[in-house]
Amino acid sequence: MKTLTLAAAALALTAGLSSAQTIRMGTEGAYPPYNFIDDATGQVTGFEIELGNALCERAGLECTWVRNDWDSIIPNLVSGNYDTIMAGMNINEDRKQVIQFTQPYTPPMPSAYAALSPDVDVENGVVAAQTNTIQAGHVAQTGATLLEFPTPDETIAAVRNGEADAVFADKDFLAPIVAESNGQLVWVEGFDTVPMGEGIGMGLRQSDNELRETFDAQITAMKEDGSLNELIRKWFGEDALVFE
């Protein structure tokens, strides 16, 4: 008996999934440029939305997007309210105890501290971070006082209104906010690039191995043909970290 080629096997796998159900893609819709709401259309858009749609099209899957607040995004995946998470979620060991991930679709992206002054003491001051993020976990392990908020916008507001000394988040999220603040927000000296995580991946239930394999195959294909790097540069700029 002849061995199925990888492409044929992937096609067979996809056919089974496609005929079984529509894949519901969970996202937050509040974390540009990864995922956010387009003011003109009221629909979710961003890097992950475009990538997720491309992965589904390549796999021959029917996919729809479901918005969910960040603080309950993993519990609602586990309980079956949707089938995947694409929400700027860094892969780490704590999350792997609850859900599984595809391979990363971004290289490890740095985090950063932003504040009203470049000399803020982020190791002993008050630092805002979004709840249940790796940044919040990092701050909690330092000497700083952690101030958690449900949404990323609230973390920025906390710095602007003086409630927090600094905000700690993905640098790609903070960069346009700092750039458009007319000097109000600045990077904290020595803390403007903090390596964290294993890269961002798609989260799935522990039992959904077949679906993970399908998406993994398409992420690999997009890495190999260069289209994933093109998408990263489109949304994060020509100087963005890409796959080699």
C-alpha positions, 0 to 999 in steps of 0.5 A, a space after each residue: 500500500 502506498 504511503 499518502 503524501 503529506 499534502 494528500 494526508 492534509 487534504 483528507 484531514 481537512 475534508 473530514 473537519 470541513 464536513 463536520 462543522 463550522 470552525 468558530 475562531 475566538 478573538 478579543 477584538 481589542 488588541 491592535 494590530 493583532 485584533 480590533 474592531 474596524 470603526 467603518 464596518 463594525 467587524 473584527 480585523 487585524 493581523 490575526 483576523 487576516 491570518 486566520 481567514 487565510 489559514 481557513 481558506 487554505 485548509 478548505 474550512 468554513 470559519 466564523 469569528 466570535 468575540 470574547 472578553 480576554 479574562 474569560 477567553 480560555 474558559 470559554 474555549 474549554 467550555 466549547 463556546 468556540 474552537 480556537 483562540 487567536 488573540 495575541 496569546 503568547 505560548 507559555 507553560 502555564 497555559 499549556 496546562 489548560 489548552 494546547 497550541 499550534 506552532 507559533 505564527 509570530 516569532 517571540 515578540 518583545 514586551 515593553 514599559 511605557 510611562 509619562 517619564 523615561 526614568 520611572 522606577 518600574 521595579 518598585 512603582 505601580 505598573 498596569 497590565 492586562 489581566 491574565 497576560 504574561 506581562 501581568 505575571 512578570 510584573 507580579 514577580 518583580 518588586 512593583 505593585 501590579 494593577 490589573 485591568 480587563 482591557 488593554 485600553 484601561 491600562 493606558 488610561 491608568 498611566 495617563 490619569 496617574 493611577 499607575 506609573 507605567 504600563 507593561 504590554 506587547 511592544 507592538 501594541 504600545 508602539 503606535 500609542 506611544 508614537 501618536 501620543 505627541 510625547 505624552 507617553 515614552 518608553 522607560 529607559 532600559 525597559 523598552 525591549 523585554 523578551 518574553 514568551 515563545 511566540 504567539 500561537 493559536 489556542 485549542 482544546 486539549 482534545 482537538 489534536 486533528 484541528 491543531 494538525 490541520 492548522 499547523 500544516 497551513 502555518 508551516 506552508 505559509 512560513 515556507 512560501 513567505 506569505 506569513 512574513 509578508 503578513 507580519 510586515 504588513 501589520 507590524 512594519 518592515 522592521 518587524 521580527 519575521 521567521 528566517 
